[in-house]
Amino acid sequence: MSASSGEEQKPQRKELILRVMEARQKDVGRGKVRIDIDLLSQIDVSPGDVVEIEGTRKTAALAWPLSPEDTTTGEKDIIRMDGITRKNAGVSIGDKVIVRKAVVKPASTVKLAPSNFSITVDPGFISYVKKRLKEFPLVEGDTVLIPVLGQAIPFTVVQVKPAGIVLVNDDTIISISDKPVEPSRYPRVTYEDIGGMKNIIEKVRELVELPLRHPELFKRLGIEPPKGILLYGPPGVGKTLLAKAIANETDAYFTSINGPEIMSKFYGESEQRLREIFEDAKKHAPAIIFVDEIDAIAPKRDEVIGEVERRVVAQLLTLMDGLENRGNVIVIAATNRPSAVDPALRRPGRFDREIEIPLPDKQGRLEILQIHTRNMPLSKDVDLEKLADMTHGYTGADLSALVREAAMNSLRRYLPKIDLNQDKIPPEILESMEVKMEDFINAFKE
Ligand code: ADP
């Protein structure tokens, strides 16, 4: 009997097993994943169709073909997806997922709730959200990002009807609760929120993510996972951002210490405070402790004046040495003056890996500008490449400030047209607002 004639046996749904990679900037927040076109046809999926993605969770996304520049590694069995889709599938970069053609139904109702904080919901907002979510595949428990005033606000899909994977259409009834579902536990920064750091992210992931997620690898090979990593580079280049992204992407607990603050605000109790933070991290392991401006806590001893400082350095050394070699608590410290840090801290078993985070180059600046304008209505004349060219020497923080200032400039152009005594700004005006190249140029000149 040939396989095709068997009617009693339901044919198995075709599926792919693919390795997760990060999304290209242009796809972030669009509910899109990218898969090799030949593989898509193997599971009967055409570009733009919805696929079901199974990691430790199930989610859905629109499948589009990889573009030529995506396949430079020669690897075919990959799926590119953004941070929010990775979270929805419960996976990290490098993990495997199963992908199938999805069974999709039109949504009759969708209930959403803000993921982190309370909001005010009015009918205008609901119709705005509905427009944003149209043709977006949704699954209960997913997080979706809704751009509001240039910021992406996370919402949790609390319920969809019918159950399963649904698409919002004009007849879908959307309701949004004004209360959050859960207080936010982790910083919501993903690797796609960091521009110009591809190689650095790779290096840090190897050092931190591997031991946090798979300590058994290190144990098996008999090598000690790193306990401490020192990031150094000028202020505002994304050191903090990077530490938060790693914690988020690995679902690790994140706690932070600010060097100058622990020395001043907790003066006299600094050692106690340090002990508490390490205890708390161990209790919630896997965990990342981020120490910003570590040079304030542990300056070179010949620069140290008082006895208190001496004791705090000693306490930090003791705590680092006391961390077990299990790799499930990792301390990431940042400084812009690595030479000012006590060399005792940079010995093996302490902060023995150092990674430089330099100022972004032109390509890096372009990526950072793309990230910070992601949720902004840009007019067609905005040339981010040109802006990247003009902003030599800018840090990520400087570029983020430039983008914000440009948006404020555009707002000032619209203000005369808006009657601020009105309760609500008319949607036509909101819809028509755009940030123009001149807004950026003016911000640049200031
Ligand atoms: P650092 O810790 O190096 O002083 P931060 O991570 O605190 O810098 O950066 C401050 C802000 O500047 C970030 O919250 C982000 O908005 C922006 N920023 C800095 N570097 C980058 C980057 N590489 N990509 C995107 N945004 C960045």
Residues whose N, C-alpha, C, O or C-beta is under 5 A from the ligand:
A	BS01	ADP	D193 I194 G195 P234 P235 G236 V237 G238 K239 T240 L241 I368 G396 A397 S400
